[in-house]
Amino acid sequence: MDLLHSTWFWIVIIGAPLGTVLGTLARLSQKQPPIELPPGVAPGTYARREQAEQDDDVASR
């Protein structure tokens, strides 16, 4: 009986993190809707203004 209890214990110990990881990955795989911005706010980029201008100049050549 002790072997059965210890076996189920380790199955739960190993299975719980695996279930958590699978659940997290399943949630992250769903496409999220775009964020609603307040009126008057334009969506931006993470690129700095100077870098974006240089990229535009290179692309226009």
Protein Blocks (a to p, Z undefined) as FASTA:
>chain_A
ZZmmmmmmmmmmmmmmmmmmmmmmmmmmpccddddddehiacddfbdfklmmmmmmmmmZ
Z
